[in-house]
Amino acid sequence: MTPHTYKLHISTSALDAHATIFSGQLFRFTQDHKGIIVGVQGRNVIQLQQTPAAIHAQTSNPNTKFFINDFFALETVDIELLAKDWHSVPLFAASWENQPGIRITKQDPHECLFAFLCASAAPISRISQMLNTLARHHGTPIGESLYAFPTIEQLLDVTEAELRSYGFGFRAPRIIAAAHFLVANDISMDALAGLPYSELVATLTKIDGCGRKIADCIALFAFGHHHAVPVDTHIWKIARNHFAPNLADVSLTPKNYQLAVDAFHDRFGDYAGWAQQILFYQQATRKPKSTP
């Protein structure tokens, strides 16, 4: 790749690149022993190294400054201001104290859609392995040992047997079915981007294997619906134990899913999805600190 560099002067409380990227929203990034983070989004290679006062970014995108600002939503969301407003919620305050600077990234929607179709019932390490293997065998090379995620056309040539050999298991038919669904219904990522939240979720959940939680992940991480709250087992537990005691003894039905989302909206408003990610990180990826 032809590298294009940008030095972003920013504190780790406004953006912690490592915590953000490895918080469960992205799957094809790695970090080496020098702290350099490398990954792929679309056809762009991203390399980041953070110091206490800056991030040194290098990408294959000619407009690296715009790309990085857009990727981390730096010019549209002031997470430090939101966190200050949300400190009245004790669980959030403790989570932010443990790990500030987690942001929502604006992902390549094509890869995000297929990535989260693979994300159910698997740890992040396995999801990463599956997606990287698929990209290596069927994607386009874009850097040293780096590959773009396969296009729809490339995915249509992948067989279920190949996907199973890559470790996709029961997820293999989903990938093939999703690719055919998008083509058969003439659905592009641009078309999905133009839909309001409710229509986007309604469309995504027509894809085999894409339930409300996966649709909310895609809405939040790829299409900028900041209020979307993916309710997995961790967020369900948080909602029941801290925000909605009326859900304590009930199961996660579609109706109760929405009640959990409503509880997040009541406390965190239009950017509830951002608060969700910070709480998710605390619950799922590091030992939780005792909270009031």
ZAMARGU-4260 file (C-alpha; in steps of 0.2 Angstrom, whole numbers, plus 5000, padded with zeros to 4 digits):
<rodrens>
0) 5000/5000/5000 | 5005/5018/4998 | 5005/5025/5016 | 4997/5041/5020 | 5000/5048/5038
5) 4991/5059/5050 | 4995/5064/5068 | 4979/5066/5078 | 4982/5076/5094 | 4970/5068/5106
10) 4969/5061/5124 | 4966/5043/5128 | 4950/5049/5138 | 4943/5056/5121 | 4949/5040/5111
15) 4957/5025/5118 | 4961/5016/5101 | 4965/4999/5109 | 4950/4998/5120 | 4939/5004/5106
20) 4945/4992/5093 | 4946/4977/5104 | 4929/4981/5113 | 4920/4968/5103 | 4914/4979/5088
25) 4928/4975/5076 | 4936/4958/5072 | 4950/4960/5060 | 4963/4970/5069 | 4979/4965/5078
30) 4991/4973/5090 | 5010/4969/5090 | 5022/4970/5104 | 5026/4988/5101 | 5008/4993/5103
35) 5005/4996/5084 | 4987/4991/5079 | 4984/4985/5061 | 4968/4981/5053 | 4957/4982/5037
40) 4941/4992/5034 | 4934/4990/5016 | 4949/4992/5005 | 4958/5003/5018 | 4973/4997/5028
45) 4974/5005/5045 | 4989/5007/5056 | 4988/5016/5073 | 5000/5019/5087 | 4994/5029/5102
50) 5004/5039/5115 | 4996/5049/5130 | 4994/5064/5119 | 4992/5058/5101 | 4988/5044/5089
55) 5000/5042/5074 | 4989/5035/5060 | 4994/5028/5044 | 4981/5022/5031 | 4980/5017/5013
60) 4967/5031/5011 | 4974/5047/5002 | 4963/5057/5014 | 4969/5049/5030 | 4964/5064/5041
65) 4946/5063/5036 | 4946/5044/5036 | 4952/5043/5054 | 4940/5057/5060 | 4925/5048/5051
70) 4930/5031/5057 | 4930/5036/5075 | 4916/5049/5074 | 4928/5062/5081 | 4919/5077/5074
75) 4901/5072/5077 | 4901/5064/5095 | 4910/5072/5110 | 4911/5056/5121 | 4919/5065/5136
80) 4904/5077/5137 | 4892/5063/5136 | 4901/5053/5149 | 4901/5068/5160 | 4882/5069/5158
85) 4880/5050/5161 | 4890/5050/5177 | 4874/5052/5187 | 4872/5033/5183 | 4883/5024/5196
90) 4887/5009/5185 | 4892/5020/5170 | 4903/5031/5181 | 4912/5016/5188 | 4914/5009/5170
95) 4921/5025/5163 | 4933/5027/5178 | 4940/5010/5174 | 4941/5013/5155 | 4937/5029/5147
100) 4939/5033/5129 | 4929/5019/5121 | 4920/5025/5105 | 4909/5018/5092 | 4917/5016/5076
105) 4909/5018/5059 | 4913/5002/5050 | 4912/4996/5032 | 4894/4991/5031 | 4897/4976/5020
110) 4910/4968/5031 | 4900/4973/5047 | 4885/4964/5041 | 4893/4948/5037 | 4904/4949/5052
115) 4890/4950/5064 | 4881/4936/5055 | 4896/4925/5061 | 4897/4933/5079 | 4883/4922/5088
120) 4889/4909/5100 | 4908/4912/5097 | 4922/4921/5106 | 4930/4936/5097 | 4946/4926/5094
125) 4936/4913/5084 | 4926/4926/5074 | 4942/4934/5069 | 4949/4918/5064 | 4934/4914/5053
130) 4933/4931/5045 | 4952/4932/5042 | 4952/4915/5034 | 4938/4919/5023 | 4946/4935/5017
135) 4963/4927/5014 | 4955/4913/5003 | 4942/4924/4994 | 4946/4943/4996 | 4957/4954/4987
140) 4975/4957/4993 | 4978/4975/4999 | 4993/4974/5009 | 5007/4963/5016 | 4996/4948/5022
145) 4981/4959/5023 | 4965/4956/5012 | 4949/4966/5009 | 4933/4957/5015 | 4926/4947/5000
150) 4913/4957/4989 | 4896/4950/4986 | 4902/4943/4969 | 4916/4934/4978 | 4905/4928/4991
155) 4893/4920/4978 | 4907/4909/4973 | 4911/4902/4990 | 4903/4885/4994 | 4896/4879/5011
160) 4909/4866/5011 | 4923/4879/5010 | 4915/4889/5024 | 4914/4874/5035 | 4932/4870/5032
165) 4936/4887/5038 | 4927/4884/5054 | 4911/4893/5051 | 4900/4878/5057 | 4882/4881/5057
170) 4885/4899/5052 | 4891/4893/5034 | 4873/4893/5026 | 4870/4910/5034 | 4884/4918/5024
175) 4878/4911/5007 | 4860/4914/5011 | 4864/4932/5015 | 4874/4935/4999 | 4860/4928/4989
180) 4847/4938/4998 | 4855/4954/4995 | 4857/4951/4977 | 4840/4943/4974 | 4832/4959/4982
185) 4844/4971/4974 | 4849/4978/4991 | 4865/4988/4991 | 4874/4995/5006 | 4870/5013/5000
190) 4851/5008/5000 | 4853/5001/5018 | 4862/5017/5023 | 4847/5028/5017 | 4834/5018/5028
195) 4827/5025/5044 | 4832/5014/5059 | 4815/5004/5060 | 4815/5000/5041 | 4834/4995/5042
200) 4831/4983/5056 | 4815/4976/5047 | 4825/4973/5032 | 4840/4965/5040 | 4830/4953/5051
205) 4823/4946/5034 | 4841/4939/5032 | 4842/4921/5038 | 4851/4921/5055 | 4849/4940/5058
210) 4839/4943/5073 | 4836/4959/5082 | 4852/4959/5092 | 4863/4957/5076 | 4853/4970/5067
215) 4856/4982/5081 | 4874/4978/5080 | 4874/4982/5062 | 4864/4998/5064 | 4875/5004/5077
220) 4892/5000/5071 | 4889/5002/5052 | 4875/5014/5049 | 4877/5027/5063 | 4861/5024/5072
225) 4869/5029/5089 | 4853/5025/5099 | 4853/5007/5094 | 4856/4995/5109 | 4861/4977/5105
230) 4855/4967/5119 | 4866/4952/5121 | 4867/4942/5137 | 4879/4955/5145 | 4868/4970/5142
235) 4852/4960/5147 | 4860/4956/5163 | 4865/4974/5166 | 4847/4980/5161 | 4839/4967/5173
240) 4851/4970/5188 | 4853/4989/5187 | 4840/4998/5176 | 4824/4988/5174 | 4820/4977/5190
245) 4804/4972/5182 | 4814/4961/5170 | 4823/4952/5184 | 4812/4936/5183 | 4808/4936/5165
250) 4816/4928/5149 | 4822/4938/5134 | 4807/4939/5123 | 4806/4952/5109 | 4794/4962/5120
255) 4807/4961/5135 | 4821/4965/5123 | 4813/4981/5119 | 4809/4985/5137 | 4828/4983/5140
260) 4832/4995/5126 | 4819/5007/5133 | 4828/5007/5150 | 4844/5012/5141 | 4836/5025/5132
265) 4828/5032/5148 | 4846/5034/5155 | 4857/5038/5140 | 4846/5046/5127 | 4850/5047/5109
270) 4868/5040/5111 | 4862/5025/5121 | 4872/5013/5110 | 4888/5022/5115 | 4884/5020/5133
275) 4880/5002/5130 | 4897/4998/5122 | 4906/5006/5137 | 4896/4995/5149 | 4898/4980/5138
280) 4917/4982/5138 | 4917/4983/5157 | 4905/4967/5159 | 4912/4956/5145 | 4931/4960/5142
285) 4938/4964/5159 | 4935/4961/5177 | 4921/4972/5183 | 4925/4984/5197 | 4913/4984/5211
290) 4899/4997/5209 | 4886/5005/5220
</rodrens>
